[in-house]
Amino acid sequence: MKRTPFKKKRKPINKVRKPKKEKLPSINALAKTAWKLMSKYVRLRDGLICFTCGKEIENFSSAQAGHYKHAPKKSVVSYDERNINCQCISCNHYKGGNLGVYALNLEEKYGYGILQELEQKKKRCDGMSILERKLWFIDKIEELKELINREGG
């Protein structure tokens, strides 16, 4: 007796397909977009004046957005406007952020306790879920776009 080969069951032709859920971008993609906007906003906001040495920076592309409290770009504290200020390449890169002067200037600008507040914020944000962090980045990106438009960028 001859055996017949195993036949696969065919799917019905008129089956209705479910619509695909819209996926949110990855945290890395959102963080990259948010950082580009944040850097541009800070340089526009500070008028190309170095926060630590007071030097006027010649052109927009040589100005940098320097942090006092360093954290991964996926961390919320990396986008706190008080934590980021315009710096020249010399202060931000070659002097490691010139953090001693940076701290004094932060306290002069925002008052005593700002350094501790930024440290607490860094610790507090570590407990966010992935979805919460993605939604936070989406909101921050929209906020930064509005701020840049207001600054004339």
N, C-alpha and C positions, 0 to 999 in steps of 0.2 A: 504494500500500500504506500502510495506516495504522500509525503507530508507537504502541507502548504506552508509557506513562510508566515511568520507572525506579522499581523497587520496592525499598524498603529491606529488608534482611534482618532478620528478627525474632529476638529473643533467645529461647532456649528458656524456656518458662514454669517448668519445674521446676528451674532452675539454683539451686544452693546458693550463698548469699552468704557471703562471708568475714566473720567478726566484725570490727568496727572495733577498732583498737588504742586503748587508753586513752591519751589525750594528757595530758602533764604541763602544768600551768598555765604561763603565760609567766613569764619572769624578772621582768618589771615587776610582775606580780600577786603573785608570791611575795615580792619585795622589799617591796612595800607592806604586806602582811600581817605580815611579819617585823618591819618597822620599828614598826608600831603596837604589837606585842607587846613589842618591845625597849624602847620608850619607856615603856610602862606598867611593865615590870619594873624599870627603872632608878629611876623615881620611887618605886616601892614599896620597893625595896632601900635607897635613900638617905634615906628618911624625910622627904622634902620639905625637906631642908637644902641650900642652895646650896653646891656644891663649891668655888667660888672666893671668895665673900664671907662664907660662913658664916651668912647670913640664913635664918631660918625662913620658908618659903613658906606663905602662908595657906591656899590650897586646891590640890587635885590638878590642876585644869585650868590653873592659872597656872604650874605647874612645867614645865620643859622638860628634855629629854634633850640635853645639849650634848656635842659631840665635841671632842677635842683635835686629832686628825689627821683633817682633813676629806677625804672621798672620796665618790664617787657612791654612792647608796643600793644599787646593785647590787654594790658592792665588799664583800668579806668583812671587811676591816678596819673597816668601818662598824658591825659587829656584835660587835666585841671588847669585852667588858664593862669592860675596863680603860680603853678609849678613850672611854667614854661615862659621864657622871655627871650627876646632877641639878643644874640651874642655874636661877636666877631669870631672869625675862625681861630685866631690866636687864643682867646679866652676859652672858647668851648672845646676846641680840639687839642691844642698844644699845652694848655694849662689845666686840662682835665675838668673844665667847667668853672675853674677859679672859684671853687665852692665856698671858701671862707668869706670872700667878698660877696658872693651870691647870697649867702645866708644873711649877712648884715643888711644887704639891700632889700631882701624879702621882708625882714622884720621892720625895716624903716617904711616900706611901702604898705604892708598889710597889717602891721602890728605884732606885738609879742604873742607868741603861741602858734604862729603860722607853721613853723617847722614841725611842731608836734602834731598839728592838725593834718598836715600832709602825710606824716608817718602813719597816723591812725587810719586815714583814708586808704592808704596802700594796703593795710592789713584787712580792713573791712571788706574790700572789693573782691578778695580772693574767694569768697563763698558764693559767688554768683553762678547760676547754672549756665549752660551753653546758650540756651534760648534767651535767657535774660540778658546775657552779654551781647548777643547778636542784635536784639531789639534796642539795647542801649546804644550800640554803635550806629544803628540806622537813625535813631533820633539825633545823635550827636552830629552825624554827617549833615542832616538837614539844618540843624542849628548853626553849624559852621558856614554853610553856604549862605545863610541869611546874614551872618556877621561879616563875611567877606564882602557881600554886596553893599552893606552899610558903610564899610571902610573904604569903598571905592575900588575894589579889586576886581 
